[in-house]
Amino acid sequence: MSRLLSLLALCPLLLAQAQRPNILLILVDDLKPALGCYGDTAARTPNIDRLAARGMRFDLAYCNQAVCAPSRFTLMLGSHSTSTGLYGLGSTLRKMLPDAVTMPQHFAKHGQYRTESLGKVFHIGHGNEGDPVSFSVPHLKDKVIEYLDPQSTDGGQLTREEALFTNQKLDQIKQLPRGAAFESPAVNDDAYADGRVAAETMRRLQAAQQRRRADGTPFFIAAGFVRPHLPFSAPKKYWELHDPAKLPMPVFEKLPAGSPEVAHKRGGEISAYKPVPEKDDAEFTPGLKRQLIHGYYASTSFVDAQIGRVIDELDRLGLADDTIIVLWGDHGFHLGDLGIWTKHTNYEQANHIPLLIIAPGITQAAGSTRQLAESVDIFPTLAELAQLPAPAGPQPIDGISLVPVLKDPKSRVRDHAYHAFPRKTLGRAIRTEQHRLVEWKKPGAAPESAEIELYDYTADPLETRNLATEQPDVVKRLRAILARHPEARP
């Protein structure tokens, strides 16, 4: 009798769990919308393309800061970096916000989800250890910087970027050798981290299916893939999918006319790899540009194949109808446009991201929307889809649920996207469907002290010139929108 009563007491909980959708969060490092489903005819991404065909593609999605660690904090916290002060690669979440409730913690608390993470989810490296307390089980870490060819590392030496991403010799980085910017050995997929992460995600899905059948426990799995992050290390067969002579080369390679110096970037991360010139103002040869672009597209095809393996296993296990899938790029990537490589800017290529949401019973197949969306919106969106309470912090919640848009792609829940990037001063930006305005000033300084950028993506999609002085009325209107956001946290 006591056993029966215990089972009856558990029934509401088991029923609630059985009704909760599973969550599969697929995170891809440095992935811009260079994908077939976004209209890139040079891309070879059949698996992401078929994933897009299942649900909603956001054509105007933007990260909130174009660098790995802060961008992932915005996703997991639902908070802008300017709200939290988490701006750097070495920023430590629990030092700044010891009581913050991350997205997986929210799902575990309110939906009894088992939460797991694999690969690159929170940023680990540069002195940062991620956020182990966010998940129900220990995080499965794998490599970000990875080489198989000894020539890529001067015979197997620890390279600069390897040291940074493994928290080794952080005070000796400049004394270490540079690793290769790309390699293409004839190896199987699991020889690299993304292949291993895909294989382990498949095993986690199998175990999750058994738990779901046994006791109704829903899963929240965050699987993080690292390519196309540098180095462009990918099996040879993915390089061979692309004819380098047919890949798109940068069209406009100068900085925008009239743009402030604080907004400019040269060199940076790319300079840590050979044979890239180490001097920030050095010219890249046409051949090097083509090799780098080839490496990016090959790496994207490689990660596409790994995502395909995971989705195929989800389908094989019969989990697709009960699982919400999100594919998210943590930020964009410059490939020589404006003469810039990688990210770390407030320009379009660094901030425009792919975002796909597949919510069975909510999204329609092959849907798309021009609703502006931000990384911070994913947390409240998934909470609503899972019928959980809306996130309430204690950290500031800056995201807005996109569920109305998932139901109707013509619905609108915000009129702009917001992002920021710190340099000598802080650049806070808003992106509307037509314009981007960037206001560069120190937090708390007078508005008139700011340097302003304005770009019109209808008239000038390549950002060839700053229009701020030519269109003061537009600047005034957009600065009024920007002023709706709280002043940035230093």
RANOR-V740851 format. One record per residue. N is the residue number from 0. RES is the residue in one small letter. SS is DSSP state (h for helix, s for strand, l for the rest). PHI is phi in radians with two decimals (* if undefined). OMEGA is omega in radians with two decimals (none if undefined). Layout:
N	RES	SS	PHI	OMEGA
N	RES	SS	PHI	OMEGA
This chain:
0	m	l	*	3.14
1	s	h	-1.11	3.10
2	r	h	-1.14	3.11
3	l	h	-1.08	3.13
4	l	h	-1.10	3.12
5	s	h	-1.12	3.14
6	l	h	-1.15	3.13
7	l	h	-1.12	3.13
8	a	h	-1.16	-3.13
9	l	h	-1.39	-3.02
10	c	h	-0.95	3.13
11	p	h	-1.03	3.13
12	l	h	-1.15	-3.14
13	l	h	-1.12	3.11
14	l	h	-1.11	3.13
15	a	h	-1.06	3.13
16	q	h	-1.11	-3.11
17	a	h	-1.09	-3.12
18	q	h	-1.50	-3.13
19	r	l	-1.28	3.04
20	p	l	-1.27	2.96
21	n	s	-1.24	3.10
22	i	s	-2.17	3.00
23	l	s	-2.07	-3.09
24	l	s	-1.82	-3.11
25	i	s	-1.82	-3.11
26	l	s	-1.89	-3.11
27	v	s	-2.23	-3.05
28	d	l	-1.35	3.02
29	d	l	1.11	-3.08
30	l	l	-1.54	3.00
31	k	l	-1.52	3.13
32	p	l	-1.35	3.05
33	a	l	-1.52	-2.99
34	l	l	-2.34	3.13
35	g	h	-1.02	-3.10
36	c	h	-1.19	3.06
37	y	h	-1.74	3.04
38	g	l	1.61	3.11
39	d	l	-1.45	-3.05
40	t	l	-1.31	3.11
41	a	l	-1.49	-3.08
42	a	l	-1.25	3.02
43	r	l	-2.15	-3.02
44	t	l	-2.32	-3.04
45	p	h	-1.12	-3.07
46	n	h	-1.36	3.05
47	i	h	-1.15	3.12
48	d	h	-1.10	3.14
49	r	h	-1.27	3.03
50	l	h	-1.16	3.10
51	a	h	-1.05	-3.12
52	a	l	-1.19	-3.13
53	r	l	-1.55	-3.01
54	g	l	-2.67	-2.98
55	m	s	-1.78	3.03
56	r	s	-1.81	3.08
57	f	s	-1.63	-3.08
58	d	s	-1.42	-3.13
59	l	s	-2.22	3.08
60	a	s	-1.76	-3.05
61	y	s	-2.40	2.98
62	c	l	-1.28	3.13
63	n	l	-1.75	2.96
64	q	l	-2.84	-2.98
65	a	l	-1.52	3.00
66	v	l	-2.75	-2.86
67	c	h	-0.98	-3.00
68	a	h	-1.07	3.14
69	p	h	-1.05	-3.13
70	s	h	-1.11	3.13
71	r	h	-1.24	3.02
72	f	h	-1.09	-3.13
73	t	h	-1.08	3.11
74	l	h	-1.08	-3.00
75	m	h	-1.37	-3.13
76	l	h	-1.76	-3.00
77	g	l	1.24	-3.02
78	s	l	-2.20	3.02
79	h	l	-1.12	3.06
80	s	h	-1.09	3.12
81	t	h	-1.27	3.05
82	s	h	-1.54	-3.04
83	t	h	-1.84	-3.02
84	g	l	1.40	3.13
85	l	l	-1.58	-3.03
86	y	l	-1.78	-2.91
87	g	l	-1.94	3.08
88	l	l	-1.08	3.14
89	g	l	-1.64	3.13
90	s	l	-1.05	-3.10
91	t	l	-1.91	-3.03
92	l	h	-0.98	-2.99
93	r	h	-1.33	3.01
94	k	h	-1.30	-3.14
95	m	h	-1.41	-3.04
96	l	l	-2.36	-3.02
97	p	l	-1.05	-3.07
98	d	l	-1.82	-3.11
99	a	l	-1.00	3.07
100	v	l	-1.94	-3.11
101	t	l	-1.41	-3.12
102	m	h	-0.97	3.12
103	p	h	-1.12	3.08
104	q	h	-1.11	3.12
105	h	h	-1.10	-3.12
106	f	h	-1.22	3.11
107	a	h	-1.16	-3.08
108	k	h	-1.25	-2.98
109	h	h	-1.73	-3.11
110	g	h	-2.20	-3.13
111	q	l	0.97	3.11
112	y	l	-1.32	2.89
113	r	s	-1.52	-3.04
114	t	s	-1.92	-3.07
115	e	s	-2.38	3.10
116	s	s	-2.48	-3.11
117	l	s	-2.44	3.07
118	g	s	1.32	-3.11
119	k	l	-1.66	3.13
120	v	l	-1.98	2.85
121	f	l	-1.30	3.12
122	h	l	-1.33	3.03
123	i	s	-2.09	-3.08
124	g	s	2.35	-3.13
125	h	l	0.99	-3.11
126	g	l	1.56	-3.10
127	n	s	-1.73	3.14
128	e	s	-1.89	-3.14
129	g	l	1.31	3.13
130	d	l	-2.50	-3.06
131	p	h	-0.99	-3.05
132	v	h	-1.30	-3.11
133	s	h	-1.24	-2.96
134	f	l	-2.09	-3.09
135	s	l	-1.20	-3.11
136	v	l	-2.23	-3.10
137	p	l	-1.03	3.12
138	h	l	-1.15	3.04
139	l	s	-1.64	-3.12
140	k	l	-1.56	2.98
141	d	l	-2.44	-3.00
142	k	l	-1.32	2.93
143	v	l	-1.77	3.08
144	i	l	-1.62	-3.02
145	e	l	-2.51	3.10
146	y	l	-2.31	3.03
147	l	l	-1.98	3.14
148	d	l	-1.55	-3.13
149	p	h	-0.98	3.13
150	q	h	-1.15	-3.12
151	s	h	-1.24	-3.06
152	t	h	-2.20	-3.12
153	d	l	0.91	3.07
154	g	l	1.52	3.06
155	g	l	1.69	3.11
156	q	l	-1.38	3.02
157	l	l	-1.25	-3.11
158	t	s	-1.64	-3.08
159	r	h	-1.01	-3.08
160	e	h	-1.26	3.04
161	e	h	-1.02	3.14
162	a	h	-1.10	-3.13
163	l	h	-1.07	-3.05
164	f	h	-1.44	3.06
165	t	l	-2.06	3.10
166	n	l	0.98	3.08
167	q	l	-1.99	3.01
168	k	l	0.81	-3.07
169	l	l	-1.14	3.10
170	d	l	-1.64	-3.09
171	q	l	-2.26	-2.97
172	i	h	-0.96	-3.06
173	k	h	-1.18	3.13
174	q	h	-1.52	-3.11
175	l	l	-1.56	3.12
176	p	s	-1.25	3.03
177	r	l	-1.44	3.02
178	g	s	-1.53	3.14
179	a	s	-1.23	3.09
180	a	l	-1.32	-3.10
181	f	s	-2.79	2.99
182	e	s	-2.67	-3.04
183	s	l	-2.54	-3.13
184	p	l	-1.25	3.09
185	a	l	-1.49	-3.09
186	v	l	-2.29	3.07
187	n	l	-1.42	-3.01
188	d	h	-1.08	-3.06
189	d	h	-1.32	3.03
190	a	h	-1.20	3.10
191	y	l	-1.89	-3.03
192	a	h	-0.99	-3.07
193	d	h	-1.10	3.06
194	g	h	-1.14	3.13
195	r	h	-1.18	3.11
196	v	h	-1.13	3.09
197	a	h	-1.08	-3.12
198	a	h	-1.09	3.14
199	e	h	-1.22	3.08
200	t	h	-1.08	3.09
201	m	h	-1.07	3.11
202	r	h	-1.15	3.11
203	r	h	-1.12	3.10
204	l	h	-1.14	3.11
205	q	h	-1.08	3.12
206	a	h	-1.14	-3.14
207	a	h	-1.13	3.10
208	q	h	-1.08	3.14
209	q	h	-1.15	3.10
210	r	h	-1.14	3.14
211	r	h	-1.05	-3.14
212	r	h	-1.22	-3.05
213	a	h	-1.30	-3.03
214	d	h	-2.43	3.07
215	g	l	1.43	-3.08
216	t	l	-1.12	3.06
217	p	l	-1.41	3.13
218	f	s	-1.95	2.97
219	f	s	-2.21	-3.11
220	i	s	-2.00	3.04
221	a	s	-1.84	3.14
222	a	s	-1.93	-3.07
223	g	s	-1.86	3.12
224	f	s	-1.88	-2.99
225	v	l	-1.73	3.07
226	r	l	-1.34	0.29
227	p	l	-1.63	2.96
228	h	l	-1.06	3.02
229	l	l	-1.06	-0.08
230	p	l	-1.30	3.14
231	f	s	-1.40	3.14
232	s	s	-1.70	-3.11
233	a	l	-2.64	3.11
234	p	l	-0.95	-3.04
235	k	h	-0.94	-3.05
236	k	h	-1.09	3.13
237	y	h	-1.40	2.99
238	w	h	-1.12	-3.07
239	e	l	-1.30	3.05
240	l	l	-1.22	-3.00
241	h	l	-2.11	2.98
242	d	l	-1.57	-3.06
243	p	h	-1.01	3.14
244	a	h	-1.22	-3.09
245	k	h	-1.85	3.13
246	l	l	-1.39	-3.09
247	p	l	-1.23	3.06
248	m	l	-1.67	3.14
249	p	l	-1.04	-3.09
250	v	l	-1.62	-3.11
251	f	l	-2.16	-2.97
252	e	l	-2.02	3.06
253	k	l	-1.86	3.03
254	l	l	-1.22	-3.08
255	p	l	-1.02	3.10
256	a	s	-1.05	3.10
257	g	l	1.40	-3.14
258	s	l	-1.45	-3.11
259	p	l	-1.27	-3.11
260	e	h	-1.03	-3.10
261	v	h	-1.08	-3.10
262	a	h	-1.48	-2.96
263	h	l	-1.42	3.04
264	k	l	-2.44	2.96
265	r	l	-2.48	3.09
266	g	l	1.21	-3.11
267	g	h	1.43	-3.04
268	e	h	-0.90	-3.07
269	i	h	-1.05	-3.09
270	s	h	-1.24	3.12
271	a	h	-1.42	-3.08
272	y	s	-2.14	3.04
273	k	s	-1.55	0.10
274	p	l	-1.66	3.11
275	v	l	-1.18	3.09
276	p	l	-1.02	-3.11
277	e	l	-1.40	3.14
278	k	l	-1.32	-3.06
279	d	l	-1.08	-3.09
280	d	l	-1.68	-3.10
281	a	l	-1.29	3.10
282	e	l	-1.45	3.02
283	f	l	-1.57	3.08
284	t	l	-1.28	3.07
285	p	h	-0.98	3.14
286	g	h	-1.13	3.12
287	l	h	-1.16	3.10
288	k	h	-0.99	-3.10
289	r	h	-1.16	3.10
290	q	h	-1.10	3.14
291	l	h	-1.14	3.13
292	i	h	-1.15	3.06
293	h	h	-1.03	3.14
294	g	h	-1.08	3.13
295	y	h	-1.12	-3.12
296	y	h	-1.17	3.09
297	a	h	-1.12	3.13
298	s	h	-1.14	3.09
299	t	h	-1.16	3.08
300	s	h	-1.13	3.10
301	f	h	-1.10	-3.12
302	v	h	-1.19	3.07
303	d	h	-1.01	3.14
304	a	h	-1.13	-3.14
305	q	h	-1.21	3.08
306	i	h	-1.10	3.09
307	g	h	-1.06	3.10
308	r	h	-1.06	-3.12
309	v	h	-1.14	-3.12
310	i	h	-1.16	3.09
311	d	h	-1.05	3.13
312	e	h	-1.22	3.06
313	l	h	-0.99	3.13
314	d	h	-1.16	-3.10
315	r	h	-1.05	-3.13
316	l	l	-1.40	3.14
317	g	l	1.27	-3.08
318	l	l	-1.71	-2.97
319	a	h	-1.05	-3.07
320	d	h	-1.25	-3.12
321	d	h	-1.98	-3.01
322	t	s	-2.24	2.99
323	i	s	-1.48	-3.14
324	i	s	-2.00	3.02
325	v	s	-2.14	2.95
326	l	s	-1.95	-3.01
327	w	s	-2.42	2.96
328	g	s	-1.66	-3.02
329	d	l	-1.23	3.00
330	h	l	-3.00	3.12
331	g	l	-1.49	-3.02
332	f	l	-2.87	3.03
333	h	s	-1.38	3.05
334	l	s	-2.10	3.09
335	g	l	1.67	3.05
336	d	h	-1.10	-3.05
337	l	h	1.05	-3.08
338	g	h	1.28	-3.06
339	i	l	-1.93	3.05
340	w	s	-2.16	-3.11
341	t	s	1.32	-2.99
342	k	l	-2.19	3.06
343	h	l	1.16	3.05
344	t	l	-2.44	3.01
345	n	l	-1.79	-3.12
346	y	l	-1.51	-2.99
347	e	h	-1.00	-3.02
348	q	h	-1.12	3.14
349	a	h	-1.44	-3.00
350	n	h	-1.99	3.13
351	h	s	-1.36	-3.05
352	i	s	-2.21	2.95
353	p	s	-1.40	3.06
354	l	s	-2.52	3.08
355	l	s	-2.11	3.07
356	i	s	-2.26	3.11
357	i	s	-2.03	-3.10
358	a	l	-2.15	-3.09
359	p	l	-0.94	-3.12
360	g	l	1.48	-3.14
361	i	l	-2.04	-3.11
362	t	l	-1.45	3.05
363	q	l	-1.65	3.13
364	a	l	-1.10	3.06
365	a	l	0.98	3.11
366	g	s	-1.44	3.05
367	s	s	-2.63	-3.13
368	t	s	-2.56	3.02
369	r	s	-1.81	2.98
370	q	s	-1.13	3.05
371	l	s	-1.16	-3.09
372	a	s	-2.36	3.13
373	e	s	-2.18	3.07
374	s	l	-1.01	-3.11
375	v	l	-1.13	-3.11
376	d	h	-1.35	-3.03
377	i	h	-1.19	3.14
378	f	h	-1.01	3.14
379	p	h	-1.14	3.12
380	t	h	-1.14	-3.12
381	l	h	-1.17	3.10
382	a	h	-1.05	3.12
383	e	h	-1.17	3.13
384	l	h	-1.07	3.14
385	a	l	-1.52	-3.13
386	q	l	1.01	3.04
387	l	l	-1.76	3.03
388	p	l	-1.03	3.06
389	a	l	-1.10	3.11
390	p	l	-1.03	-3.07
391	a	l	-2.29	3.06
392	g	l	1.60	0.52
393	p	l	-1.34	3.06
394	q	l	-1.20	3.09
395	p	l	-1.06	3.09
396	i	l	-1.82	-3.09
397	d	l	-1.76	-3.08
398	g	l	-1.37	3.09
399	i	l	-2.18	3.12
400	s	l	-1.12	3.12
401	l	l	-1.70	-3.09
402	v	h	-1.00	3.09
403	p	h	-1.00	3.13
404	v	h	-1.30	3.08
405	l	h	-1.09	3.12
406	k	h	-1.36	-3.12
407	d	l	-2.52	-3.06
408	p	l	-1.07	3.10
409	k	l	-1.56	3.09
410	s	l	-1.17	-3.14
411	r	l	-2.31	-3.14
412	v	l	-2.06	3.06
413	r	l	-2.67	-3.10
414	d	l	-1.81	3.13
415	h	l	-2.85	2.96
416	a	s	-1.93	-3.06
417	y	s	-2.13	3.01
418	h	s	-2.67	-3.07
419	a	s	-2.66	2.99
420	f	s	-2.64	-3.13
421	p	s	-1.58	2.96
422	r	l	-2.28	3.03
423	k	l	-1.11	2.94
424	t	l	-2.18	-3.11
425	l	s	-1.79	3.05
426	g	s	-1.73	3.04
427	r	s	-1.77	-3.01
428	a	s	-2.32	2.92
429	i	s	-2.19	3.11
430	r	s	-2.11	2.99
431	t	l	-1.68	-3.13
432	e	l	-1.10	-3.11
433	q	l	-1.82	-2.94
434	h	s	-2.15	2.82
435	r	s	-2.25	3.01
436	l	s	-2.05	3.07
437	v	s	-2.13	3.12
438	e	s	-1.96	-3.12
439	w	s	-1.75	3.05
440	k	s	-2.86	3.09
441	k	l	-1.30	3.10
442	p	l	-0.97	3.14
443	g	l	1.58	3.13
444	a	l	-1.26	-3.11
445	a	l	-1.12	-3.14
446	p	h	-0.96	-3.10
447	e	h	-1.26	3.11
448	s	h	-1.43	-3.01
449	a	l	-1.33	2.89
450	e	s	-1.72	-2.96
451	i	s	-2.08	2.95
452	e	s	-2.08	3.08
453	l	s	-2.46	3.12
454	y	s	-2.28	-3.13
455	d	s	-1.99	-3.03
456	y	l	-1.45	2.98
457	t	l	-1.40	-3.10
458	a	l	-1.51	-2.99
459	d	l	-2.55	-3.05
460	p	l	-1.15	-3.13
461	l	l	-1.59	3.11
462	e	l	1.00	-3.08
463	t	l	-1.37	-3.12
464	r	s	-2.63	3.07
465	n	l	-1.41	-3.04
466	l	l	-1.72	-2.99
467	a	l	-1.02	-3.11
468	t	l	-1.31	-3.09
469	e	l	-1.52	-3.06
470	q	l	-2.30	-3.08
471	p	h	-1.09	-3.13
472	d	h	-1.17	3.10
473	v	h	-1.16	3.11
474	v	h	-1.03	-3.13
475	k	h	-1.07	-3.12
476	r	h	-1.13	-3.10
477	l	h	-1.29	3.08
478	r	h	-1.17	3.07
479	a	h	-1.15	3.07
480	i	h	-1.19	3.13
481	l	h	-1.04	-3.12
482	a	l	-1.16	3.07
483	r	l	-1.24	3.11
484	h	l	-1.51	3.10
485	p	l	-1.05	3.05
486	e	l	-0.99	-3.06
487	a	l	-1.17	3.01
488	r	l	-1.34	-3.12
489	p	l	-1.06	none
